[in-house]
Amino acid sequence: QELGIPCNQMAYIGDDLPDLAPLAMVGVGFCPANAVAEVCAAADHVVPIPGGKGVVRYVVEQILKAQNHWGNCVRAFEVKND
């Protein structure tokens, strides 16, 4: 609300029962492979790795790739030979 971003334009990552309501409110929901069964069923995408092993990075990378922004992110870290 504070930023003026509608829920349907947000992503959410959750792994336990308190995450069910936020997952239902957002445009796309993710969970790690080891989330509880109810959250796996409610999520749009189950990340193929367990929580604590890079789930957030994986999700951010997938979103950036889907939006065609990944290449710009990679280029920002490349060595510049001037």
C-alpha positions as CSV (number, residue, x, y, z in Angstrom):
1,Q,0.0,0.0,0.0
2,E,2.7,2.4,1.0
3,L,4.5,2.0,-2.3
4,G,1.3,1.9,-4.4
5,I,2.1,-1.6,-5.8
6,P,-1.0,-3.7,-6.3
7,C,-0.9,-7.2,-4.8
8,N,-1.4,-8.8,-8.2
9,Q,2.0,-7.4,-9.3
10,M,3.9,-8.8,-6.3
11,A,5.7,-12.1,-5.7
12,Y,5.8,-14.0,-2.4
13,I,7.9,-16.8,-1.1
14,G,6.7,-18.9,1.8
15,D,7.2,-22.3,3.4
16,D,4.7,-22.7,6.3
17,L,1.1,-22.3,7.2
18,P,1.2,-18.5,8.0
19,D,2.2,-18.0,4.4
20,L,-1.0,-19.4,2.9
21,A,-2.9,-16.0,3.1
22,P,-0.1,-14.0,1.5
23,L,0.3,-16.6,-1.2
24,A,-3.4,-16.3,-2.1
25,M,-3.1,-12.5,-2.3
26,V,-0.2,-12.0,-4.7
27,G,0.2,-12.3,-8.4
28,V,2.7,-15.2,-8.2
29,G,3.6,-17.4,-5.2
30,F,6.7,-19.5,-4.7
31,C,7.8,-22.0,-2.1
32,P,10.9,-24.1,-1.5
33,A,10.9,-27.8,-2.2
34,N,10.7,-28.6,1.5
35,A,7.7,-26.4,2.3
36,V,4.7,-28.0,4.1
37,A,2.3,-29.8,1.7
38,E,-0.4,-27.2,2.0
39,V,1.9,-24.4,0.9
40,C,3.3,-26.5,-2.0
41,A,-0.3,-26.9,-3.1
42,A,-1.1,-23.2,-2.8
43,A,2.1,-21.9,-4.5
44,D,2.2,-21.2,-8.2
45,H,5.7,-22.6,-8.4
46,V,7.6,-25.0,-6.2
47,V,11.3,-24.1,-6.4
48,P,13.3,-27.3,-6.9
49,I,15.7,-26.6,-4.0
50,P,15.1,-26.7,-0.2
51,G,14.8,-23.5,1.9
52,G,18.0,-22.0,3.0
53,K,19.9,-23.2,-0.1
54,G,19.3,-20.2,-2.4
55,V,15.6,-20.1,-2.9
56,V,15.3,-16.3,-2.9
57,R,18.2,-16.0,-5.4
58,Y,16.6,-18.6,-7.6
59,V,13.3,-16.8,-7.6
60,V,14.8,-13.4,-8.3
61,E,16.8,-14.8,-11.2
62,Q,13.7,-16.5,-12.7
63,I,11.7,-13.3,-12.5
64,L,14.5,-11.2,-14.0
65,K,14.9,-13.6,-16.8
66,A,11.1,-13.6,-17.5
67,Q,11.2,-9.8,-17.7
68,N,14.3,-9.9,-19.9
69,H,16.4,-8.0,-17.3
70,W,18.9,-10.8,-16.4
71,G,21.5,-9.9,-19.1
72,N,21.7,-6.3,-17.7
73,C,22.2,-7.7,-14.2
74,V,25.0,-9.9,-15.3
75,R,26.7,-7.1,-17.3
76,A,26.6,-4.9,-14.2
77,F,29.1,-7.4,-12.6
78,E,31.4,-7.9,-15.5
79,V,34.9,-6.6,-15.5
80,K,35.2,-3.4,-17.6
81,N,38.5,-3.1,-19.5
82,D,38.8,0.5,-20.3
